[in-house]
Amino acid sequence: MTHALQRDAQQSFGEQHFGHAELGDQRRARRLTSLVDQMCVRPGGSLPQKFRSPADLQAFYRLMSKDDVTHDAILAAHRQTVLDCIREVNGPVLVLHDSTELEYTKRRSLQRLGQIGSGKRRGYIAHNSLAVNPENKEVLGLCNQILHRRAKVSKSETRVQRTKRKSRESLLWLKGTEPMPADWNIIDVCDRGADTSEFLTHEMESGRRFVIRSSHERCILLGHGGPDTSEPAKLKKFVTTLEQAGAWTLQVTSKSEMKSPRRKGKKKRVTRVKREATMAVGFAPIQIAHSKRHKGEPTMKMWVVRVWELNPPTGQERLDWTLLTNEPVSTFEDAYRVVGWYECRWIIEEYHKGMKTGCRIEDLQFTDEDRLQPAIAVLSVVTLTLLQLRHAARAPDAKTRKATTVIGRTYVEVLSLWRHKKIKLDWSVHDFYFALARLGGHQNRKHDHPPGWQVLWEGWKELLPMVFGYNVAKAKLKKCG
């Protein structure tokens, strides 16, 4: 699998992402490279299942215990590779920002963890910034990852005290953008957690481009004129008056999730049915005031884009997004492009699922945080291989490129034997991955969506023992003459 993920045919995944890591000793970088390549073959399971021998497992434990092997050092090596990839993209690159909770409640020896969930569990809030090419949805890598410990605060903390507290979680959105140059062709894409005056001010003052889903009611000025000529309004009420600039159809997948109420109360299960939704879009120029720290400064000029579902089915919640952006929006095509950028945000949700379900990052058994944190960084990078499985299956040249140019010959032999009862080395990349998806349970019916990383990963887990047995059989036959 690693052959399909490397950009340079002369380098493995581990060499490309960690070969230049500064870990205090060049031998440690070589060791990390070798261990990561092994993990890429078996990303799932516990650490003992990821490595081929107890010696390699112990080597990983020893490496994580070195003082120079830190979360920042490992992430810095990977980030350099990601920035090189961003430079190669001919067009804008999206950086998707979002947080997920990593739970280690049962690791009693980890004393410095923060509270997560309702406060009864312990772990980190991992704030990730993921670079994605919007043209082909290829995941380039992690630009940043912050392991945040939620502080214990008094229930009587006032709003003024909260805004002055340096450990508040709203700052994660600002910190997540720090390693990336503002003058690059990068667009920050954020969910509702970033809808704060502080973050909007940060983005505007630093010259960054952004698309943020709005969640708060705001006092705004309509248009981009002066304060004396611009009419005041309320954002949520105003967006409902926007004229429809265009429409398109969207394939909505089924989903069942627990949603928290806006105020106190129990979570409610919401079920979304699969359907073809007709979506409309409207837009307008607006102005928003700066945060209180910048009171008196000119307002921030941006655009609001509303996307809503026309005629939702009875009993179904209407799909409705309100987006804030500083991208100029004057036509339907401009608005549709901004909406398309925000729709890429689901990729980081898939990434978080890959961290937890695929690589089982919460199963790490380290008893010291200084060892746990660099291991989290390593597995966070290895998780990318799961998402790139999907990209390889959908690449533009997947149907014309021979599978053996990106996948080991043995893997093609074994999978084609399983699928067609004979070896087919003329398989394309598309043929290989759709057969892999079939092995993972995908039916490839007309109404089925293309296989995602989860079903491809299930197929890969089934293929590995088949390849192992195939190699053992060949070795025995060779030995017996």
N, C-alpha and C positions, 0 to 999 in steps of 0.2 A: 504493500500500500504506500509506503513512503516514496516510491519512485513517482507516483502520481502527484505528489504534493510538493516536490522540489522544483524551484524555478530554474536552477542551474543543473544541467545533467551531470556535471562533474562533482556535485556536492549532494550529500544526504540532507534530510530535513534538519537533523541535529547540527551538522556542520554549518549550514546556512544560518541558523538562528542562534547558535551558541559557540561556534568555533572561535569567535573573537571575544568571548566573555572574559572580563577582567576579574579573576577570582583569587588573586594573590599568587598563583602558580599556574604556568601554562599546562601542566599535566592535569590540573583539575578541569580546565576547559575541555581537554581531550576526553577525560573520563565522563564529563557531563554529556558531551556530544554522543559518545557511544551508548550511554544509558538512555538518553532521549530517543535514539533510533530504535532501541529495543522496545521502549514504551509505545512508540508510534505503531509498531506491529500489533501490539495488544493493549490498546488504550484502556479498555474496560477492566473491571475486576479490582481486587485489592492489590497492593504493591507486590506481595509474593506471587500473584498471578500474572503481573505485568512482566516480570523478569524470568529468564530461562533457568537461572541457577541461584542457589543461596548465596554464592560468592558475589554475584552482581547485586543482589538485594542488599547485602552488607556493605558493598561499595557505595550504594546510593545513600544508605544511612550515614556512613562515615563522611561522605561529601557534604551532606546537609548539616553536619555538626561543625564544620569549619567556620571560623569567625568571619572570613572574607566572603563566604558564600551566603549572601543575604538576599532578601526579596528584591531590594532595589538593584543589586548587581545583576541578578538573573534577568530581571525585567528590562534593564538598560541595554543588555546585549540583544534581546529580542526586538526592542523598540528601534534600534539602529537599522535592523533589517526591514522593519515595517516602513520607516521613513524613506529608505531607499526604494521600496516598492511604490510608495506614494509619488515619488518624483517621476517614476516611469509612466504613471497613468496620464493619458492625454485627455484631461477633463477634470471636473470636480470629483473630490473624494468625500464621502460622508464619514463622519466620526459619530457613531451612535453611543450615547451615554445612558447608563442605567445602573441600578444597584440590585444586588441580591444578597440574601442572608446565608451565611455558612455556619452551620451549627456544630459545635463540639461540646455540648453540655456534659456528656458522659466522661470527658477527659478531665478528671478531677485535679490532675497535676498542673493543668494550665490555669494559672491564677489570675492572669491579666486580661482575660477575655471580657468583652462587654456584653450587656444584656441585649437580647434580640426578641422579636415577637412581642408578646404582651409583657415581657420583662422576666418571665420565669425561666427562659432558656438563655444559653450563653454561646457566644461566637463572635463572628465578624460581620460587618456590613461591607461587602466587596463591591466597590464602585468601579465599573469597567468602562473603558472608552475603546470601542471597536471600530477599526477602519474598514470600510466597505466600498467597493467600486460600484456605483449605482447603475452603470451600463449593463453589467452582466451579473450583478449580485455576488461577485467574488469577495470573500473575506480575506483581507490583507494581513490582519493581525491586531494585537493589542497595542494601542498607543499609550495607555496608562492603566494602572490598577492600584486602587487605594484600599488597604485593609483598615477599616475604621472600627474603633471600639466605642460603642455608644456609652456616653457618660451617664452616671446616675445623677439625676437632678431632683431638686425639691418640687413637690407638687404645687408649692406656693410661688414658684418662679414666675415673675412678671414678664410681659412681652418685651419690655425694655431690657431686662436682664438677659432674656434669651437672645436678643439681637446682638448683645455684646459678648456672649459666650463663644469662645473660639472653637469649641468642640461641637457646635451645632451642625447638623447633617446637611443643611442647605449649602454649606461651604464646599461640600464634596463636588458639586457641579462646577464650581469655579476652579477648584484644584485639578479636576479632571482634564481641563483644557491647557494646563500649564506647559507640558512638554512640546506642544505643537506650535510652530511659527504662525503668527496671525496673518502674514502676507502670503501664505500658501493658498492654493485653490481647495480649501477645506470648508465644509459646511457642518456645523454642530447640529445634530438632530437629537432632541430631548423630549421626554415625556412630561407629564404635568408637574412632576416634582421640581422641575427647573423654572416653573412659572413664578418667579419672584422678581421684584423690582431690582434687587441686588444683582441677580444674574443677568437680567436684561441690560442693566447699566454696564456691567463688566463686558458683555459682548459688544455693545455699541462703542464703548470707549477704547477697547483694544482693536477695533476694526475687524472683528470676526464676523463671519456669516452664520446665520442660524435659522432653524425651523423648530419652534417650540409649541407643544400642544397647550392651549390655555386651559386653566382650571378655575381661576378667580374672577370675580366680578371686578371691573376696573372703571374708573372715571377716565374717559378719553376725549380727545378733540378730533373731530372729523376733518379729513383732508390734511394737506401738508402746508396750509397757509399759516399766517401769523396768528397769535392768540386772540387778537381782536376780531379776526374774520372767520375763525374756526368755531363751529358749533359744538358745545359740550354734549356728551351722551354717555350712556352706560353700555359697556361692551356687550354683555350677554343679550340685552334687549336689542341692541343695534344689529347684531349679526343675523337675527331672525328676519330683518327687513331687507337683507341683501338680495338683489335680483339674481336670478339664475343666469350664469354666463355660458353654461354648457352642461352636458350630461354624458355618462358612459355606463356600461354595465360592469359589475364586479362580482366575481365568484366568491361567495361567502361560505366558509367551511363551518361545520357544526362544532359546538364548543359548550362545555359545561364548567362553570367556575363559581367559586364563592366570592361574593362582593360584600365589602364592608359598607354599612350605611354612612351617610355624611355626618350624622350625629350619633350619639351613643345608641347601642342596640346590637342585636345579634346579626351575624353575617347571613346573607340570603343567597341561596343557590339560583343562579341564572343560567338558563339553557338557551343556546342559540342554534336554530335549525339551519341546515344547509340550504342555500338558495342562491338565485341569481338576482342581485340587487341592482336597481337603477340609481346611480349616484349623481347628484347635482352639485355644482360648485358656484360660489359667489365670492367676491373680493372687494376690498376698498382700502384706500390709504387712511391711516389714523396716526395719532400722536399719543404717547403715554408719558406721564411724568417720571422723572428719575426717582431713585430711592431717597429717603429722608436725609441721608448723608450728603446728597447733592442737591438739596432743596434750593430753588432759585435759579438753577441752570436751565437752559432751553430744553424743551420736551424732546423725547426720542421719536423720530419719524420712522414708521415702519408700515407694514401692510398686514391686514387680517384676511385670512382665507377660511371660509366655512365650507365644509363638505357634509352633505346630509343625504339620507336615503329617501327617495320618493316612494310613497305608498308601501311602507313595510307591512309584512303579513300580520294578521290579527293575532294579538298576544305576544308579539315580538317587539323588543326594544329597538327603536329607530337608531341606526348608525348615524352618529353626528359628531364631527370633530370641528373644533375651532383652532386654527393655527396662527401663530404670530411669526413673522419673518421680516428680515430686512432685505430680502431679495425683491427687486422691483417686479411688481405684478400689475400688468396693464392689459393682458389678453387672457383668453381661456387657456392657451398653450402654456403661458407662464404659470398660471394657477395649477394646471394639471401636472406640470413638472415639480412644483413644490409639494403637491400631494403625493406624488410618486416617491419623492425623497423620504417623506414621513412614513410611507407604507413600508419602507425598508427597515423600520425600527423593529419589526418582528424578528429580524435576524438575531439581534442581541438576546431576545427571549429564548430563541433556539440555542444560542451559545450558553446561556445559563443552565438550560436543561442538559446540555452536553457536559458541562462541568460536573453536575450533580448525578445525573442518571447514567451518562456514558462513562465518564472517567472516575466517578464515585469519589469526588474530592473531599467529601465529608467523612469518608471512611479512614482517612489517614490516622495512624495510631501514635503519632509523635507525642512525647510527654513534655516537650519544652517548646515554647513559642518561637524561639530563635531558630529552631529546626523546622517547625511546622510551616512558618511563613515562606521560606524559599521553596519548600516542596509544593506549596499552593501555587507559587509562580510557575514552577516547572509544569505542573499538571494543567494550569490555565493555558499555557502555550500548546501543550499536547492536544488539548480539546479542539484546537483549530483543525486538526486532521479529520475529525468527525464531520465538521461543516464542509470541509473541502471535498469530502466524498461526494456530497450532493452536487457541488460545483463541477467536479470532473465528469459526472454523468450528464450534465446539461451544457457543457462547453460547446461553443459553436462548431468545433471540428471533431466532436465526439463520434459522429457517424462516419467520418472519413479517415480518422487516424487509427492506425493499427494498435490494438490493445497491448501488444508486446513492447511498444515503445515507451509505455508509461507503467506497465504492470509486469512483474516478474513472469517469465515464461512458464514456470511451474504452476503458478496460480491460474493462468489461462488454460493450461492443459487439464488441470483437475476440474475446473468449473465447466469447461466444455464437455468433458467426459460425463459429468453428472447431468448436464442439460441435454446433450445430444447423443450420448453413448459412444462418442468418438472425439478424438482431439481435433480442434479447429483453431489453428494458429493464425488464420486470416480474420479472426474476430476483430471488430472495431471496438473502440473504447465504449461506445454506446451499447454494443452487444454484451460486453463483459458486465457492465454495471446493471443492465436490466436483468441479466441472468442472476447476478448477485442479489438484486432486489427480490427476484422470484425465490431464491434460496431463503431470503429473510421473511417471506410471507406475502410479498406484493403480487397481486393477481394480474396486473397489466391489462385490465379490462378498459373498454373505450371510455367509460365514465370515471375511471380512477385517475387521481392526480399523479404526476410524475413522482417517483420514489424520493422521499426525504432522507435525511441522514440517519434517522432512527432505524428504518427498515433496512437500509444499506448496511448499517452497523450490525444488525441482527444477522444478516447474511454473511458478513465478514467473520463474525464469531463462529458461525457454522463451517465456514470454509477453512479456517485455520487448522482444526484437527484433521480435516480431510487431506490437506496438504502435508501435514506431519506424517500421517499414515502412508501417504503416497511415496514420500521420500524414504521412509523406513523400508517399504516394500521394494523400492528400486535398489536400495543399498544391499538388501539381503539377496536379491536376484543377481546382482553384480558379484557379490562375494561367492555365491554358489556357482558362478560361471554360466 
